[in-house]
Amino acid sequence: MKKQAENSSQNESIMHSGDDSLSRVLLIVAIVLYTFSLVLLANLVMADEQKETHGALIKVNNKLDGDAFARTNATVKSVHGNILGIRISSSDFVALNKVKGVCAGQLDQKNEGQSAVKIESIKLKFSGANVVVGILDNSGTLHPKDLAQLKKIETDSNIGFISYRSDDPTSTIIIRNLKGGESNLVQSLAYMQEYARTVNKPLIIEMILGGKEMANPLFVQVCQQMAETGVQFVGASSIISGPIGTKAAVQLAFSTFNSKTGQITDRSDFWAISEVKEQQIMLLGSDNKTCNIFFQTESGFDKVYMSNSSDDRVMVTILTANGEVNYFHVINKETALIPRELLNGTPVLEDGLAGIYPYHTKKALFNGAVAQNQFVALGRASKSIQLHAESGMALHVGSPSPRTLAMSLSNLDKSLEIKIRNERGETVYRNSPDADTKSIQTKINLAENSDDMYFLDLTSPEFYQSIALQMN
C-alpha cells in the first residue's frame, strides 16, 4: 500500500509538471502571436502611409524619362512651364527624385487647419476695382459653412467664386482657393490667370501666407514667372519678400527684349545651371531670328554660352536665395556668362573680361509698393498718392478726360526714371528727367490702348515704387 501511495504522489507531481510546461508553451505562443500582430499592424500602417498621397511641386527638364515618371504613379494637377503640381505617395516621391529629367522636387508644407472667408468685407475691399482678384489662402481647408456661401465651385481646379461678373462693366470678380498646400495654391493660380485672360481683365493676387511657403523655391519660381508677365501680387510684405531659402540655387531666366519698343518678345522659364547642364534653350526675337543659350560647367565654373543672331537685346533675370530679383541687359551677341556675387553681396554677370551689373533690383513677387496704394481708381479730380518715406517726391494723378492720364510730380529724386506699363507689361510712357528738372506736369494720351489698368513705376538709385492705376 505504501508503494501505491508513493506512486500516486509521483503521478501527481508529473501531472503538475506537465501542466506548467504546457502553460509556458501557451504563454510563449501567445507572446509570439502578439508580437506578430504588432508587426503586422505596423506594416499595415506603413502600407497605408505609403499609399496616402501628398501634394508636391517638381521641376523637369527636356530629358525627362517619361516611362520612369509614369511608373511613379504621380497624378499631374497643373503645369507651369517647367514646374508641375502633382499628387504622389511618400514612397513613390523618393523614387521620383531618382527619375532622369526630374531636377528638383518639394512636398507641400502640411497645414491641418481650416480657413474662413469674410464674404462681405472682401467684396467691399475690392469693390469697383474692375479686375479679377485671386485670393491664395494657405491657412488650411475652407470651412464647410464658408464653402456653402461661394457662388460657384470648381473642385478640380481648387477654386471657388466669391463674386461673379455682373452687368456692371466695372464689377470685380473675386476667386479663392479651396485647399492649402503649395501645389494646390499654384493649381488655383493657373485657373485664375486663365480666367483673367478669358474675361480680359488684369489679375491681382492677394497672398495670405504663413511665411513658410517662401522656403519652397519652386513655389516662388511659379509666382515670380507670373509676376514677370504682369500679374500683381499683394499681401504682407514682411512675409512675401522674405528669404526664399538659403539652400536654393541661383535661378536664371532669359528674355529677348526689343529696346526700341520696350517690349519683351520671348522668355524662358527659371533654371539653375545644374538643372539643365549640357542642355540648350532657344528664344525667338521680334525679327524672328533666334538666340541660343547653352548651359555648361567648364573648369569648375558654371557658364552660360549665348549666341544671339537677333537684333533684340537679351535680358537676364536672376532670382537669388535671399529673395531678390536682379535684371541684366546683355549687349554682346556671342559671349559666355558666369553668374557671381561680389563681397558686398552685389550680383554680377561676368561677360568675358567685363562685368555686367543689374540695372534694376527688387524683391521677389512684390514690386515694393505700399499695400494700400496698390490700387488707385482714377477720376476727373486729381488724387494725391502717398509715396515711400525714403522719397521726398509729391505725386498727383487723375484722368480729366477718357483715355487720358494726367500726372504731376515734384521734388524729383536724382536720376529718376518714370515708366508707365499697360496690363501686358508693354511700356506706353517713359521719361528720364535731367538733373536740372525739379518737377514735371504731363497729360498722356492713351487712346491707342484699350487697357483698363496701367502701372506707374518710379525708379531712382535710392527708391522704387510701383502703383496700379485703374482708368475710369
Secondary structure, 3 states (H helix, E strand, C coil): CHHHHHHHHHHHHHHHHHHHHHHHHHHHHHHHHHHHHHHHHHHHHHHHHHHCEEEEEEEECCCCCHHHHHHCCCEEEEEECCEEEEEEEHHHHHHHCCCCCEEEEEECCCCCCEECCCHHHHHHHCCCCCCEEEEEECCCEECHHHHCCCCEEEHHHCEEEEECCCCCCCCCEEEEECCCCHHHHHHHHHHHHHHHHHHCCCEEEEEECCCHHHHCHHHHHHHHHHHHCCCEEEECHHHHCCCCCCCCCCEEEEEEEECCCCEEEEECCCECHHHCCCCEEEEECCCCCEEEEEEEEECCEEEEEEEECCCCEEEEEEECCCCEEEEEEECCCEEEEEEEECCCCCEEEEECCEEECCCEEEECCCCCCCHHHCEEECCCCCEEECCCCCCCCEEEEECCCCCEEEEEEECCCCCCEEEEECCCCCEEEEECCCCCCCEEEEEEECCCCCCCEEEEEEEECCEEEEEEEECC
